[in-house]
Amino acid sequence: MQDLIGFLSELHATGRDLYLHQQAIDTSTPSGRAMFQMLGVFAEFERGMIRERVNAGLARARANGVKLGRPTVAPKVEQRVRELRAKGMGLIKIGREVGVGTGTVQRIVAAAQ
């Protein structure tokens, strides 16, 4: 909401107004500014409702024992990554040989240091 008000203030500071043809909103009029701000309030409300639903779904999944996040890498794979890195092999080659992504290789190497 603050961003919308700031945007509207910036427009007015430059001597301009916003006219949205399809929505029939003209910020040069008091009713147009009010409608623009009300739409912002409803958008913020909807965003909050979506956030609540997502958090409730995550909490319900955790309560049901669902493990969230990326799957862990087997300890054997981590050990192999460390061995290959110690031999001086590059991150991309290690990832290809072990069968994991380069991001996973980077995470394992960084944790080992």
Gaussian input, Z-matrix of N, CA and C with variables (Angstrom, degrees):
# hf/3-21g

backbone

0 1
 N
 C     1     B1
 C     2     B2     1     A1
 N     3     B3     2     A2     1     D1
 C     4     B4     3     A3     2     D2
 C     5     B5     4     A4     3     D3
 N     6     B6     5     A5     4     D4
 C     7     B7     6     A6     5     D5
 C     8     B8     7     A7     6     D6
 N     9     B9     8     A8     7     D7
 C    10    B10     9     A9     8     D8
 C    11    B11    10    A10     9     D9
 N    12    B12    11    A11    10    D10
 C    13    B13    12    A12    11    D11
 C    14    B14    13    A13    12    D12
 N    15    B15    14    A14    13    D13
 C    16    B16    15    A15    14    D14
 C    17    B17    16    A16    15    D15
 N    18    B18    17    A17    16    D16
 C    19    B19    18    A18    17    D17
 C    20    B20    19    A19    18    D18
 N    21    B21    20    A20    19    D19
 C    22    B22    21    A21    20    D20
 C    23    B23    22    A22    21    D21
 N    24    B24    23    A23    22    D22
 C    25    B25    24    A24    23    D23
 C    26    B26    25    A25    24    D24
 N    27    B27    26    A26    25    D25
 C    28    B28    27    A27    26    D26
 C    29    B29    28    A28    27    D27
 N    30    B30    29    A29    28    D28
 C    31    B31    30    A30    29    D29
 C    32    B32    31    A31    30    D30
 N    33    B33    32    A32    31    D31
 C    34    B34    33    A33    32    D32
 C    35    B35    34    A34    33    D33
 N    36    B36    35    A35    34    D34
 C    37    B37    36    A36    35    D35
 C    38    B38    37    A37    36    D36
 N    39    B39    38    A38    37    D37
 C    40    B40    39    A39    38    D38
 C    41    B41    40    A40    39    D39
 N    42    B42    41    A41    40    D40
 C    43    B43    42    A42    41    D41
 C    44    B44    43    A43    42    D42
 N    45    B45    44    A44    43    D43
 C    46    B46    45    A45    44    D44
 C    47    B47    46    A46    45    D45
 N    48    B48    47    A47    46    D46
 C    49    B49    48    A48    47    D47
 C    50    B50    49    A49    48    D48
 N    51    B51    50    A50    49    D49
 C    52    B52    51    A51    50    D50
 C    53    B53    52    A52    51    D51
 N    54    B54    53    A53    52    D52
 C    55    B55    54    A54    53    D53
 C    56    B56    55    A55    54    D54
 N    57    B57    56    A56    55    D55
 C    58    B58    57    A57    56    D56
 C    59    B59    58    A58    57    D57
 N    60    B60    59    A59    58    D58
 C    61    B61    60    A60    59    D59
 C    62    B62    61    A61    60    D60
 N    63    B63    62    A62    61    D61
 C    64    B64    63    A63    62    D62
 C    65    B65    64    A64    63    D63
 N    66    B66    65    A65    64    D64
 C    67    B67    66    A66    65    D65
 C    68    B68    67    A67    66    D66
 N    69    B69    68    A68    67    D67
 C    70    B70    69    A69    68    D68
 C    71    B71    70    A70    69    D69
 N    72    B72    71    A71    70    D70
 C    73    B73    72    A72    71    D71
 C    74    B74    73    A73    72    D72
 N    75    B75    74    A74    73    D73
 C    76    B76    75    A75    74    D74
 C    77    B77    76    A76    75    D75
 N    78    B78    77    A77    76    D76
 C    79    B79    78    A78    77    D77
 C    80    B80    79    A79    78    D78
 N    81    B81    80    A80    79    D79
 C    82    B82    81    A81    80    D80
 C    83    B83    82    A82    81    D81
 N    84    B84    83    A83    82    D82
 C    85    B85    84    A84    83    D83
 C    86    B86    85    A85    84    D84
 N    87    B87    86    A86    85    D85
 C    88    B88    87    A87    86    D86
 C    89    B89    88    A88    87    D87
 N    90    B90    89    A89    88    D88
 C    91    B91    90    A90    89    D89
 C    92    B92    91    A91    90    D90
 N    93    B93    92    A92    91    D91
 C    94    B94    93    A93    92    D92
 C    95    B95    94    A94    93    D93
 N    96    B96    95    A95    94    D94
 C    97    B97    96    A96    95    D95
 C    98    B98    97    A97    96    D96
 N    99    B99    98    A98    97    D97
 C   100   B100    99    A99    98    D98
 C   101   B101   100   A100    99    D99
 N   102   B102   101   A101   100   D100
 C   103   B103   102   A102   101   D101
 C   104   B104   103   A103   102   D102
 N   105   B105   104   A104   103   D103
 C   106   B106   105   A105   104   D104
 C   107   B107   106   A106   105   D105
 N   108   B108   107   A107   106   D106
 C   109   B109   108   A108   107   D107
 C   110   B110   109   A109   108   D108
 N   111   B111   110   A110   109   D109
 C   112   B112   111   A111   110   D110
 C   113   B113   112   A112   111   D111
 N   114   B114   113   A113   112   D112
 C   115   B115   114   A114   113   D113
 C   116   B116   115   A115   114   D114
 N   117   B117   116   A116   115   D115
 C   118   B118   117   A117   116   D116
 C   119   B119   118   A118   117   D117
 N   120   B120   119   A119   118   D118
 C   121   B121   120   A120   119   D119
 C   122   B122   121   A121   120   D120
 N   123   B123   122   A122   121   D121
 C   124   B124   123   A123   122   D122
 C   125   B125   124   A124   123   D123
 N   126   B126   125   A125   124   D124
 C   127   B127   126   A126   125   D125
 C   128   B128   127   A127   126   D126
 N   129   B129   128   A128   127   D127
 C   130   B130   129   A129   128   D128
 C   131   B131   130   A130   129   D129
 N   132   B132   131   A131   130   D130
 C   133   B133   132   A132   131   D131
 C   134   B134   133   A133   132   D132
 N   135   B135   134   A134   133   D133
 C   136   B136   135   A135   134   D134
 C   137   B137   136   A136   135   D135
 N   138   B138   137   A137   136   D136
 C   139   B139   138   A138   137   D137
 C   140   B140   139   A139   138   D138
 N   141   B141   140   A140   139   D139
 C   142   B142   141   A141   140   D140
 C   143   B143   142   A142   141   D141
 N   144   B144   143   A143   142   D142
 C   145   B145   144   A144   143   D143
 C   146   B146   145   A145   144   D144
 N   147   B147   146   A146   145   D145
 C   148   B148   147   A147   146   D146
 C   149   B149   148   A148   147   D147
 N   150   B150   149   A149   148   D148
 C   151   B151   150   A150   149   D149
 C   152   B152   151   A151   150   D150
 N   153   B153   152   A152   151   D151
 C   154   B154   153   A153   152   D152
 C   155   B155   154   A154   153   D153
 N   156   B156   155   A155   154   D154
 C   157   B157   156   A156   155   D155
 C   158   B158   157   A157   156   D156
 N   159   B159   158   A158   157   D157
 C   160   B160   159   A159   158   D158
 C   161   B161   160   A160   159   D159
 N   162   B162   161   A161   160   D160
 C   163   B163   162   A162   161   D161
 C   164   B164   163   A163   162   D162
 N   165   B165   164   A164   163   D163
 C   166   B166   165   A165   164   D164
 C   167   B167   166   A166   165   D165
 N   168   B168   167   A167   166   D166
 C   169   B169   168   A168   167   D167
 C   170   B170   169   A169   168   D168
 N   171   B171   170   A170   169   D169
 C   172   B172   171   A171   170   D170
 C   173   B173   172   A172   171   D171
 N   174   B174   173   A173   172   D172
 C   175   B175   174   A174   173   D173
 C   176   B176   175   A175   174   D174
 N   177   B177   176   A176   175   D175
 C   178   B178   177   A177   176   D176
 C   179   B179   178   A178   177   D177
 N   180   B180   179   A179   178   D178
 C   181   B181   180   A180   179   D179
 C   182   B182   181   A181   180   D180
 N   183   B183   182   A182   181   D181
 C   184   B184   183   A183   182   D182
 C   185   B185   184   A184   183   D183
 N   186   B186   185   A185   184   D184
 C   187   B187   186   A186   185   D185
 C   188   B188   187   A187   186   D186
 N   189   B189   188   A188   187   D187
 C   190   B190   189   A189   188   D188
 C   191   B191   190   A190   189   D189
 N   192   B192   191   A191   190   D190
 C   193   B193   192   A192   191   D191
 C   194   B194   193   A193   192   D192
 N   195   B195   194   A194   193   D193
 C   196   B196   195   A195   194   D194
 C   197   B197   196   A196   195   D195
 N   198   B198   197   A197   196   D196
 C   199   B199   198   A198   197   D197
 C   200   B200   199   A199   198   D198
 N   201   B201   200   A200   199   D199
 C   202   B202   201   A201   200   D200
 C   203   B203   202   A202   201   D201
 N   204   B204   203   A203   202   D202
 C   205   B205   204   A204   203   D203
 C   206   B206   205   A205   204   D204
 N   207   B207   206   A206   205   D205
 C   208   B208   207   A207   206   D206
 C   209   B209   208   A208   207   D207
 N   210   B210   209   A209   208   D208
 C   211   B211   210   A210   209   D209
 C   212   B212   211   A211   210   D210
 N   213   B213   212   A212   211   D211
 C   214   B214   213   A213   212   D212
 C   215   B215   214   A214   213   D213
 N   216   B216   215   A215   214   D214
 C   217   B217   216   A216   215   D215
 C   218   B218   217   A217   216   D216
 N   219   B219   218   A218   217   D217
 C   220   B220   219   A219   218   D218
 C   221   B221   220   A220   219   D219
 N   222   B222   221   A221   220   D220
 C   223   B223   222   A222   221   D221
 C   224   B224   223   A223   222   D222
 N   225   B225   224   A224   223   D223
 C   226   B226   225   A225   224   D224
 C   227   B227   226   A226   225   D225
 N   228   B228   227   A227   226   D226
 C   229   B229   228   A228   227   D227
 C   230   B230   229   A229   228   D228
 N   231   B231   230   A230   229   D229
 C   232   B232   231   A231   230   D230
 C   233   B233   232   A232   231   D231
 N   234   B234   233   A233   232   D232
 C   235   B235   234   A234   233   D233
 C   236   B236   235   A235   234   D234
 N   237   B237   236   A236   235   D235
 C   238   B238   237   A237   236   D236
 C   239   B239   238   A238   237   D237
 N   240   B240   239   A239   238   D238
 C   241   B241   240   A240   239   D239
 C   242   B242   241   A241   240   D240
 N   243   B243   242   A242   241   D241
 C   244   B244   243   A243   242   D242
 C   245   B245   244   A244   243   D243
 N   246   B246   245   A245   244   D244
 C   247   B247   246   A246   245   D245
 C   248   B248   247   A247   246   D246
 N   249   B249   248   A248   247   D247
 C   250   B250   249   A249   248   D248
 C   251   B251   250   A250   249   D249
 N   252   B252   251   A251   250   D250
 C   253   B253   252   A252   251   D251
 C   254   B254   253   A253   252   D252
 N   255   B255   254   A254   253   D253
 C   256   B256   255   A255   254   D254
 C   257   B257   256   A256   255   D255
 N   258   B258   257   A257   256   D256
 C   259   B259   258   A258   257   D257
 C   260   B260   259   A259   258   D258
 N   261   B261   260   A260   259   D259
 C   262   B262   261   A261   260   D260
 C   263   B263   262   A262   261   D261
 N   264   B264   263   A263   262   D262
 C   265   B265   264   A264   263   D263
 C   266   B266   265   A265   264   D264
 N   267   B267   266   A266   265   D265
 C   268   B268   267   A267   266   D266
 C   269   B269   268   A268   267   D267
 N   270   B270   269   A269   268   D268
 C   271   B271   270   A270   269   D269
 C   272   B272   271   A271   270   D270
 N   273   B273   272   A272   271   D271
 C   274   B274   273   A273   272   D272
 C   275   B275   274   A274   273   D273
 N   276   B276   275   A275   274   D274
 C   277   B277   276   A276   275   D275
 C   278   B278   277   A277   276   D276
 N   279   B279   278   A278   277   D277
 C   280   B280   279   A279   278   D278
 C   281   B281   280   A280   279   D279
 N   282   B282   281   A281   280   D280
 C   283   B283   282   A282   281   D281
 C   284   B284   283   A283   282   D282
 N   285   B285   284   A284   283   D283
 C   286   B286   285   A285   284   D284
 C   287   B287   286   A286   285   D285
 N   288   B288   287   A287   286   D286
 C   289   B289   288   A288   287   D287
 C   290   B290   289   A289   288   D288
 N   291   B291   290   A290   289   D289
 C   292   B292   291   A291   290   D290
 C   293   B293   292   A292   291   D291
 N   294   B294   293   A293   292   D292
 C   295   B295   294   A294   293   D293
 C   296   B296   295   A295   294   D294
 N   297   B297   296   A296   295   D295
 C   298   B298   297   A297   296   D296
 C   299   B299   298   A298   297   D297
 N   300   B300   299   A299   298   D298
 C   301   B301   300   A300   299   D299
 C   302   B302   301   A301   300   D300
 N   303   B303   302   A302   301   D301
 C   304   B304   303   A303   302   D302
 C   305   B305   304   A304   303   D303
 N   306   B306   305   A305   304   D304
 C   307   B307   306   A306   305   D305
 C   308   B308   307   A307   306   D306
 N   309   B309   308   A308   307   D307
 C   310   B310   309   A309   308   D308
 C   311   B311   310   A310   309   D309
 N   312   B312   311   A311   310   D310
 C   313   B313   312   A312   311   D311
 C   314   B314   313   A313   312   D312
 N   315   B315   314   A314   313   D313
 C   316   B316   315   A315   314   D314
 C   317   B317   316   A316   315   D315
 N   318   B318   317   A317   316   D316
 C   319   B319   318   A318   317   D317
 C   320   B320   319   A319   318   D318
 N   321   B321   320   A320   319   D319
 C   322   B322   321   A321   320   D320
 C   323   B323   322   A322   321   D321
 N   324   B324   323   A323   322   D322
 C   325   B325   324   A324   323   D323
 C   326   B326   325   A325   324   D324
 N   327   B327   326   A326   325   D325
 C   328   B328   327   A327   326   D326
 C   329   B329   328   A328   327   D327
 N   330   B330   329   A329   328   D328
 C   331   B331   330   A330   329   D329
 C   332   B332   331   A331   330   D330
 N   333   B333   332   A332   331   D331
 C   334   B334   333   A333   332   D332
 C   335   B335   334   A334   333   D333
 N   336   B336   335   A335   334   D334
 C   337   B337   336   A336   335   D335
 C   338   B338   337   A337   336   D336

   B1=1.4473
   B2=1.5296
   B3=1.3314
   B4=1.4660
   B5=1.5259
   B6=1.3262
   B7=1.4631
   B8=1.5253
   B9=1.3249
   B10=1.4728
   B11=1.5295
   B12=1.3203
   B13=1.4705
   B14=1.5230
   B15=1.3418
   B16=1.4611
   B17=1.5157
   B18=1.3392
   B19=1.4627
   B20=1.5229
   B21=1.3134
   B22=1.4651
   B23=1.5265
   B24=1.3296
   B25=1.4659
   B26=1.5226
   B27=1.3323
   B28=1.4664
   B29=1.5196
   B30=1.3262
   B31=1.4675
   B32=1.5240
   B33=1.3368
   B34=1.4717
   B35=1.5276
   B36=1.3320
   B37=1.4611
   B38=1.5277
   B39=1.3247
   B40=1.4659
   B41=1.5243
   B42=1.3385
   B43=1.4548
   B44=1.5189
   B45=1.3183
   B46=1.4659
   B47=1.5201
   B48=1.3141
   B49=1.4587
   B50=1.5147
   B51=1.3216
   B52=1.4504
   B53=1.5244
   B54=1.3169
   B55=1.4580
   B56=1.5146
   B57=1.3244
   B58=1.4580
   B59=1.5230
   B60=1.3184
   B61=1.4569
   B62=1.5328
   B63=1.3433
   B64=1.4643
   B65=1.5211
   B66=1.3420
   B67=1.4582
   B68=1.5337
   B69=1.3220
   B70=1.4631
   B71=1.5240
   B72=1.3293
   B73=1.4641
   B74=1.5167
   B75=1.3280
   B76=1.4607
   B77=1.5213
   B78=1.3325
   B79=1.4659
   B80=1.5226
   B81=1.3153
   B82=1.4610
   B83=1.5281
   B84=1.3257
   B85=1.4634
   B86=1.5277
   B87=1.3196
   B88=1.4705
   B89=1.5334
   B90=1.3309
   B91=1.4639
   B92=1.5285
   B93=1.3143
   B94=1.4635
   B95=1.5233
   B96=1.3505
   B97=1.4699
   B98=1.5258
   B99=1.3325
   B100=1.4706
   B101=1.5208
   B102=1.3250
   B103=1.4638
   B104=1.5267
   B105=1.3390
   B106=1.4647
   B107=1.5235
   B108=1.3174
   B109=1.4613
   B110=1.5307
   B111=1.3345
   B112=1.4660
   B113=1.5268
   B114=1.3270
   B115=1.4583
   B116=1.5286
   B117=1.3113
   B118=1.4598
   B119=1.5212
   B120=1.3199
   B121=1.4698
   B122=1.5222
   B123=1.3257
   B124=1.4604
   B125=1.5297
   B126=1.3207
   B127=1.4661
   B128=1.5268
   B129=1.3290
   B130=1.4675
   B131=1.5265
   B132=1.3315
   B133=1.4614
   B134=1.5268
   B135=1.3200
   B136=1.4655
   B137=1.5268
   B138=1.3182
   B139=1.4656
   B140=1.5303
   B141=1.3172
   B142=1.4609
   B143=1.5176
   B144=1.3324
   B145=1.4653
   B146=1.5370
   B147=1.3180
   B148=1.4653
   B149=1.5226
   B150=1.3314
   B151=1.4615
   B152=1.5274
   B153=1.3304
   B154=1.4674
   B155=1.5196
   B156=1.3321
   B157=1.4696
   B158=1.5252
   B159=1.3173
   B160=1.4615
   B161=1.5281
   B162=1.3174
   B163=1.4640
   B164=1.5221
   B165=1.3366
   B166=1.4686
   B167=1.5274
   B168=1.3154
   B169=1.4615
   B170=1.5152
   B171=1.3352
   B172=1.4582
   B173=1.5262
   B174=1.3275
   B175=1.4683
   B176=1.5268
   B177=1.3248
   B178=1.4701
   B179=1.5334
   B180=1.3242
   B181=1.4597
   B182=1.5272
   B183=1.3368
   B184=1.4652
   B185=1.5258
   B186=1.3259
   B187=1.4672
   B188=1.5233
   B189=1.3275
   B190=1.4641
   B191=1.5253
   B192=1.3363
   B193=1.4558
   B194=1.5093
   B195=1.3177
   B196=1.4670
   B197=1.5257
   B198=1.3134
   B199=1.4501
   B200=1.5203
   B201=1.3178
   B202=1.4615
   B203=1.5201
   B204=1.3060
   B205=1.4535
   B206=1.5169
   B207=1.2975
   B208=1.4585
   B209=1.5163
   B210=1.3236
   B211=1.4613
   B212=1.5342
   B213=1.3168
   B214=1.4598
   B215=1.5260
   B216=1.3076
   B217=1.4575
   B218=1.5281
   B219=1.3004
   B220=1.4674
   B221=1.5286
   B222=1.3352
   B223=1.4723
   B224=1.5284
   B225=1.3344
   B226=1.4654
   B227=1.5246
   B228=1.3243
   B229=1.4726
   B230=1.5217
   B231=1.3268
   B232=1.4689
   B233=1.5219
   B234=1.3124
   B235=1.4618
   B236=1.5247
   B237=1.3176
   B238=1.4710
   B239=1.5289
   B240=1.3355
   B241=1.4690
   B242=1.5195
   B243=1.3260
   B244=1.4694
   B245=1.5303
   B246=1.3224
   B247=1.4698
   B248=1.5234
   B249=1.3280
   B250=1.4621
   B251=1.5229
   B252=1.3118
   B253=1.4631
   B254=1.5175
   B255=1.3320
   B256=1.4697
   B257=1.5268
   B258=1.3161
   B259=1.4684
   B260=1.5200
   B261=1.3464
   B262=1.4612
   B263=1.5120
   B264=1.3175
   B265=1.4661
   B266=1.5256
   B267=1.3153
   B268=1.4545
   B269=1.5190
   B270=1.3282
   B271=1.4644
   B272=1.5256
   B273=1.3039
   B274=1.4669
   B275=1.5284
   B276=1.3334
   B277=1.4676
   B278=1.5282
   B279=1.3229
   B280=1.4666
   B281=1.5180
   B282=1.3067
   B283=1.4594
   B284=1.5128
   B285=1.3196
   B286=1.4736
   B287=1.5259
   B288=1.3212
   B289=1.4630
   B290=1.5271
   B291=1.3167
   B292=1.4649
   B293=1.5312
   B294=1.3208
   B295=1.4640
   B296=1.5119
   B297=1.3402
   B298=1.4631
   B299=1.5221
   B300=1.3235
   B301=1.4536
   B302=1.5153
   B303=1.3211
   B304=1.4614
   B305=1.5237
   B306=1.3225
   B307=1.4637
   B308=1.5213
   B309=1.3193
   B310=1.4632
   B311=1.5205
   B312=1.3235
   B313=1.4645
   B314=1.5257
   B315=1.3109
   B316=1.4627
   B317=1.5174
   B318=1.3245
   B319=1.4653
   B320=1.5243
   B321=1.3404
   B322=1.4654
   B323=1.5262
   B324=1.3279
   B325=1.4694
   B326=1.5362
   B327=1.3343
   B328=1.4682
   B329=1.5221
   B330=1.3315
   B331=1.4575
   B332=1.5242
   B333=1.3225
   B334=1.4612
   B335=1.5227
   B336=1.3186
   B337=1.4621
   B338=1.4898
   A1=109.95
   A2=115.55
   A3=119.19
   A4=110.64
   A5=115.73
   A6=119.23
   A7=111.37
   A8=116.62
   A9=119.68
   A10=111.10
   A11=116.17
   A12=120.05
   A13=109.67
   A14=116.37
   A15=119.99
   A16=111.80
   A17=115.99
   A18=120.83
   A19=110.44
   A20=116.25
   A21=120.94
   A22=110.93
   A23=116.92
   A24=120.86
   A25=110.95
   A26=116.80
   A27=120.01
   A28=111.16
   A29=116.17
   A30=119.32
   A31=111.39
   A32=115.54
   A33=119.11
   A34=111.12
   A35=118.07
   A36=121.51
   A37=111.13
   A38=116.80
   A39=119.67
   A40=111.84
   A41=116.28
   A42=119.99
   A43=113.59
   A44=116.08
   A45=120.44
   A46=110.86
   A47=114.59
   A48=121.73
   A49=108.13
   A50=115.53
   A51=121.48
   A52=108.69
   A53=115.81
   A54=120.96
   A55=108.37
   A56=116.16
   A57=121.88
   A58=107.19
   A59=116.00
   A60=121.64
   A61=112.41
   A62=117.91
   A63=120.25
   A64=112.48
   A65=117.33
   A66=120.15
   A67=112.15
   A68=117.21
   A69=123.35
   A70=111.76
   A71=116.06
   A72=121.86
   A73=107.91
   A74=115.56
   A75=122.34
   A76=107.48
   A77=117.08
   A78=120.09
   A79=113.12
   A80=117.72
   A81=118.89
   A82=110.76
   A83=117.22
   A84=121.60
   A85=109.85
   A86=117.58
   A87=120.01
   A88=112.60
   A89=116.84
   A90=118.77
   A91=111.12
   A92=117.60
   A93=121.48
   A94=111.21
   A95=116.43
   A96=119.65
   A97=110.57
   A98=116.56
   A99=120.22
   A100=110.66
   A101=117.34
   A102=120.80
   A103=110.54
   A104=116.80
   A105=121.19
   A106=110.34
   A107=117.35
   A108=121.12
   A109=111.53
   A110=117.54
   A111=119.76
   A112=111.04
   A113=116.44
   A114=119.36
   A115=110.44
   A116=116.23
   A117=120.49
   A118=111.94
   A119=116.34
   A120=120.78
   A121=110.24
   A122=117.19
   A123=120.17
   A124=111.47
   A125=117.00
   A126=120.33
   A127=110.39
   A128=116.23
   A129=120.44
   A130=110.87
   A131=116.74
   A132=121.52
   A133=110.31
   A134=117.25
   A135=121.49
   A136=110.67
   A137=116.45
   A138=120.59
   A139=110.29
   A140=116.68
   A141=120.50
   A142=112.28
   A143=116.92
   A144=120.58
   A145=110.75
   A146=116.73
   A147=120.37
   A148=109.64
   A149=116.51
   A150=120.36
   A151=110.56
   A152=117.31
   A153=120.78
   A154=111.46
   A155=117.32
   A156=120.33
   A157=111.68
   A158=116.44
   A159=120.09
   A160=109.89
   A161=116.95
   A162=120.35
   A163=111.71
   A164=117.48
   A165=120.33
   A166=110.22
   A167=117.44
   A168=121.08
   A169=111.88
   A170=117.38
   A171=120.91
   A172=110.89
   A173=116.71
   A174=120.33
   A175=110.89
   A176=116.90
   A177=120.77
   A178=110.20
   A179=117.06
   A180=120.58
   A181=110.32
   A182=116.85
   A183=119.77
   A184=110.61
   A185=116.71
   A186=120.71
   A187=111.36
   A188=117.12
   A189=121.44
   A190=112.50
   A191=116.56
   A192=120.35
   A193=115.41
   A194=117.86
   A195=120.53
   A196=108.72
   A197=116.34
   A198=120.67
   A199=108.18
   A200=116.19
   A201=121.35
   A202=110.36
   A203=116.37
   A204=121.86
   A205=111.62
   A206=113.63
   A207=119.88
   A208=110.43
   A209=117.06
   A210=119.38
   A211=110.66
   A212=115.19
   A213=119.20
   A214=110.10
   A215=114.65
   A216=121.64
   A217=107.60
   A218=116.48
   A219=121.10
   A220=110.25
   A221=117.28
   A222=120.14
   A223=113.08
   A224=117.40
   A225=120.27
   A226=110.68
   A227=115.75
   A228=120.26
   A229=109.47
   A230=117.07
   A231=119.99
   A232=110.77
   A233=116.06
   A234=120.06
   A235=110.74
   A236=117.21
   A237=121.58
   A238=110.80
   A239=116.30
   A240=120.12
   A241=109.79
   A242=117.05
   A243=120.46
   A244=111.12
   A245=116.40
   A246=120.30
   A247=111.26
   A248=116.60
   A249=120.33
   A250=111.33
   A251=116.39
   A252=119.78
   A253=110.71
   A254=116.12
   A255=120.03
   A256=110.60
   A257=117.28
   A258=121.34
   A259=111.96
   A260=117.08
   A261=120.79
   A262=114.67
   A263=117.67
   A264=120.38
   A265=109.49
   A266=117.17
   A267=122.98
   A268=112.54
   A269=115.43
   A270=121.61
   A271=112.63
   A272=117.06
   A273=120.41
   A274=110.64
   A275=116.30
   A276=119.55
   A277=111.05
   A278=115.93
   A279=119.29
   A280=109.67
   A281=116.40
   A282=120.64
   A283=112.10
   A284=116.38
   A285=120.20
   A286=111.85
   A287=115.32
   A288=118.83
   A289=112.09
   A290=116.11
   A291=120.17
   A292=111.20
   A293=116.25
   A294=119.87
   A295=114.66
   A296=115.95
   A297=120.57
   A298=108.33
   A299=116.14
   A300=120.78
   A301=112.17
   A302=115.72
   A303=119.60
   A304=111.55
   A305=117.17
   A306=119.94
   A307=111.25
   A308=116.45
   A309=120.97
   A310=109.87
   A311=116.58
   A312=120.73
   A313=109.69
   A314=117.37
   A315=120.88
   A316=111.56
   A317=116.53
   A318=120.69
   A319=110.99
   A320=116.60
   A321=121.04
   A322=110.79
   A323=116.70
   A324=121.60
   A325=109.83
   A326=116.52
   A327=119.42
   A328=111.13
   A329=117.61
   A330=120.58
   A331=110.85
   A332=117.56
   A333=121.57
   A334=111.39
   A335=118.49
   A336=121.87
   A337=112.96
   D1=-40.86
   D2=-179.94
   D3=-63.77
   D4=-35.03
   D5=178.75
   D6=-65.86
   D7=-40.02
   D8=178.48
   D9=-64.18
   D10=-43.69
   D11=179.79
   D12=-65.37
   D13=-40.48
   D14=177.45
   D15=-63.02
   D16=-41.96
   D17=178.22
   D18=-62.15
   D19=-44.71
   D20=179.27
   D21=-63.70
   D22=-39.54
   D23=178.39
   D24=-65.26
   D25=-40.55
   D26=177.81
   D27=-62.69
   D28=-40.69
   D29=177.64
   D30=-62.07
   D31=-45.75
   D32=-178.64
   D33=-67.15
   D34=-32.92
   D35=179.31
   D36=-65.07
   D37=-29.82
   D38=178.72
   D39=-91.19
   D40=3.06
   D41=178.42
   D42=80.91
   D43=23.94
   D44=-179.32
   D45=-119.08
   D46=159.15
   D47=175.00
   D48=-127.50
   D49=165.15
   D50=-179.39
   D51=-108.03
   D52=131.60
   D53=175.93
   D54=-126.52
   D55=117.46
   D56=178.33
   D57=-104.66
   D58=106.46
   D59=-172.19
   D60=-63.30
   D61=-50.65
   D62=-175.59
   D63=-66.07
   D64=-32.40
   D65=-179.89
   D66=-92.71
   D67=-5.26
   D68=-179.69
   D69=56.34
   D70=46.41
   D71=177.95
   D72=-113.76
   D73=126.10
   D74=178.90
   D75=-126.58
   D76=110.88
   D77=-175.26
   D78=-78.00
   D79=2.87
   D80=175.58
   D81=-80.57
   D82=-11.80
   D83=178.66
   D84=-109.17
   D85=152.09
   D86=178.28
   D87=-59.77
   D88=-39.36
   D89=179.70
   D90=-67.98
   D91=-35.31
   D92=177.57
   D93=-66.45
   D94=-42.09
   D95=177.02
   D96=-63.96
   D97=-41.03
   D98=179.58
   D99=-63.37
   D100=-43.71
   D101=179.71
   D102=-63.99
   D103=-42.23
   D104=178.55
   D105=-59.68
   D106=-43.69
   D107=-179.74
   D108=-70.20
   D109=-36.14
   D110=177.18
   D111=-64.93
   D112=-39.98
   D113=176.65
   D114=-61.48
   D115=-37.35
   D116=176.58
   D117=-64.38
   D118=-40.34
   D119=178.11
   D120=-63.68
   D121=-44.37
   D122=179.75
   D123=-66.31
   D124=-36.56
   D125=177.81
   D126=-65.02
   D127=-41.90
   D128=178.03
   D129=-65.16
   D130=-39.92
   D131=177.42
   D132=-61.78
   D133=-45.97
   D134=-179.52
   D135=-62.92
   D136=-39.81
   D137=178.42
   D138=-62.35
   D139=-41.73
   D140=177.39
   D141=-64.52
   D142=-39.61
   D143=178.78
   D144=-65.45
   D145=-40.97
   D146=178.35
   D147=-62.33
   D148=-43.73
   D149=179.71
   D150=-60.67
   D151=-43.66
   D152=178.92
   D153=-62.17
   D154=-42.87
   D155=179.90
   D156=-64.52
   D157=-40.71
   D158=179.19
   D159=-64.57
   D160=-46.99
   D161=179.82
   D162=-63.34
   D163=-38.11
   D164=177.62
   D165=-65.52
   D166=-40.25
   D167=177.82
   D168=-64.38
   D169=-41.15
   D170=177.40
   D171=-64.76
   D172=-42.26
   D173=178.74
   D174=-63.72
   D175=-40.81
   D176=178.86
   D177=-64.78
   D178=-40.55
   D179=178.96
   D180=-64.49
   D181=-42.89
   D182=178.11
   D183=-62.98
   D184=-41.01
   D185=179.83
   D186=-64.04
   D187=-29.91
   D188=178.32
   D189=-85.82
   D190=3.92
   D191=176.41
   D192=84.86
   D193=12.63
   D194=178.47
   D195=-74.67
   D196=130.13
   D197=178.29
   D198=-85.77
   D199=121.79
   D200=-177.53
   D201=-95.92
   D202=155.72
   D203=176.86
   D204=100.45
   D205=-176.92
   D206=-178.90
   D207=-73.36
   D208=149.63
   D209=177.26
   D210=-67.17
   D211=148.47
   D212=179.68
   D213=-79.09
   D214=158.93
   D215=179.45
   D216=-93.87
   D217=141.24
   D218=-179.70
   D219=-61.21
   D220=144.61
   D221=179.33
   D222=-57.86
   D223=-32.87
   D224=178.09
   D225=-63.65
   D226=-39.66
   D227=179.80
   D228=-66.61
   D229=-43.28
   D230=178.74
   D231=-60.68
   D232=-43.51
   D233=179.65
   D234=-62.74
   D235=-41.80
   D236=179.24
   D237=-63.37
   D238=-39.63
   D239=177.99
   D240=-62.21
   D241=-44.78
   D242=179.61
   D243=-62.52
   D244=-41.17
   D245=179.56
   D246=-62.96
   D247=-46.51
   D248=-179.05
   D249=-65.46
   D250=-37.44
   D251=178.87
   D252=-67.90
   D253=-37.72
   D254=178.30
   D255=-64.03
   D256=-29.43
   D257=177.47
   D258=-78.09
   D259=-6.77
   D260=176.98
   D261=95.24
   D262=10.71
   D263=179.88
   D264=-72.79
   D265=147.06
   D266=-179.47
   D267=-73.25
   D268=160.69
   D269=-176.01
   D270=-62.84
   D271=-42.62
   D272=-178.06
   D273=-66.55
   D274=-42.97
   D275=178.85
   D276=-64.31
   D277=-39.59
   D278=178.54
   D279=-61.72
   D280=-46.39
   D281=-179.67
   D282=-59.01
   D283=-43.14
   D284=179.56
   D285=-65.67
   D286=-42.31
   D287=-177.17
   D288=-69.19
   D289=-40.02
   D290=-176.26
   D291=-85.05
   D292=-25.37
   D293=178.95
   D294=91.58
   D295=30.55
   D296=176.27
   D297=-128.05
   D298=168.20
   D299=179.72
   D300=-75.71
   D301=161.80
   D302=-179.37
   D303=-67.13
   D304=-29.90
   D305=176.56
   D306=-63.11
   D307=-39.72
   D308=177.45
   D309=-65.15
   D310=-41.93
   D311=177.98
   D312=-61.49
   D313=-44.71
   D314=179.62
   D315=-61.14
   D316=-42.28
   D317=179.61
   D318=-62.46
   D319=-43.81
   D320=-179.30
   D321=-65.41
   D322=-43.48
   D323=-179.48
   D324=-65.03
   D325=-42.54
   D326=-179.04
   D327=-66.41
   D328=-36.26
   D329=179.42
   D330=-69.53
   D331=-27.75
   D332=-178.55
   D333=-76.39
   D334=-20.85
   D335=-176.97
   D336=-85.10

